[in-house]
Amino acid sequence: MADSSSKYWQKNKRYLLILLVVWFFVSYGCGILFAPFLDQFRVGGFKLGFWFAQQGSIYAFVVIIFVYVRWMNKLDKAHAEEETA
């Protein structure tokens, strides 16, 4: 059981790390670091770098929440099946 619990938390931490890296890339990378390059393109009349800084990181965060919920539901289901077996 301790081994199963350890695997569960390792996978949970891996999911968190992946999603935090994506969030960092979208919010800081696209909104600040790569903004000059992204400003060549337009979304709805706004420069893409500006759009990521103002809206894109918020949308990405909402998508990340749904991805995390889905991954955790799958992980919880697999962990429950592993414990009952």
C-alpha positions in Angstrom: 0.0 0.0 0.0 2.8 2.4 0.8 4.4 1.7 -2.6 1.0 2.3 -4.3 0.6 5.6 -2.5 4.2 6.6 -3.4 3.5 5.9 -7.1 0.3 7.9 -6.9 2.0 11.0 -5.5 5.0 10.7 -7.9 2.6 10.7 -10.8 0.6 13.5 -9.3 3.7 15.6 -8.9 4.7 14.8 -12.5 1.4 16.0 -13.7 1.7 19.2 -11.7 5.2 19.9 -13.0 4.2 19.4 -16.6 1.2 21.7 -16.3 3.1 24.4 -14.4 5.8 24.3 -17.1 3.1 24.8 -19.8 1.5 27.6 -17.8 4.9 29.3 -17.3 5.7 29.0 -21.0 2.3 30.4 -22.1 2.2 33.3 -19.5 5.8 34.3 -19.2 7.3 32.9 -22.4 4.6 33.9 -24.9 3.4 37.0 -23.0 6.9 38.5 -22.2 9.9 36.7 -23.7 8.6 35.9 -27.1 6.2 38.8 -27.4 8.3 40.8 -29.9 8.3 37.8 -32.2 4.7 37.0 -31.7 3.7 40.6 -32.4 4.2 39.9 -36.1 0.9 38.0 -36.0 -2.6 39.3 -35.1 -5.6 37.8 -33.4 -8.8 39.7 -33.6 -6.9 42.8 -34.6 -4.5 42.7 -31.7 -0.8 41.7 -31.7 -0.4 38.1 -30.7 2.2 38.9 -28.0 -0.2 41.4 -26.4 -3.1 38.9 -26.7 -1.1 36.2 -24.9 -0.2 38.7 -22.1 -3.8 39.8 -21.7 -6.0 36.9 -22.6 -4.0 33.9 -23.7 -2.5 33.0 -20.4 -6.0 33.1 -18.7 -7.4 30.8 -21.4 -4.4 28.5 -21.0 -4.9 28.4 -17.2 -8.6 27.4 -17.6 -7.6 24.7 -20.1 -4.9 23.5 -17.7 -7.5 23.2 -14.9 -9.7 20.9 -17.1 -6.7 18.9 -18.2 -5.6 18.5 -14.5 -9.1 17.4 -13.5 -9.2 14.8 -16.3 -5.7 13.4 -15.5 -6.5 13.2 -11.8 -9.8 11.4 -12.4 -7.9 8.9 -14.5 -5.2 8.6 -11.8 -7.7 8.2 -9.0 -9.6 5.5 -10.9 -6.4 3.6 -11.7 -5.2 4.0 -8.1 -8.6 2.7 -6.7 -8.5 -0.3 -9.0 -4.9 -1.0 -8.0 -5.8 -0.9 -4.3 -8.8 -3.2 -4.7 -6.8 -5.8 -6.7 
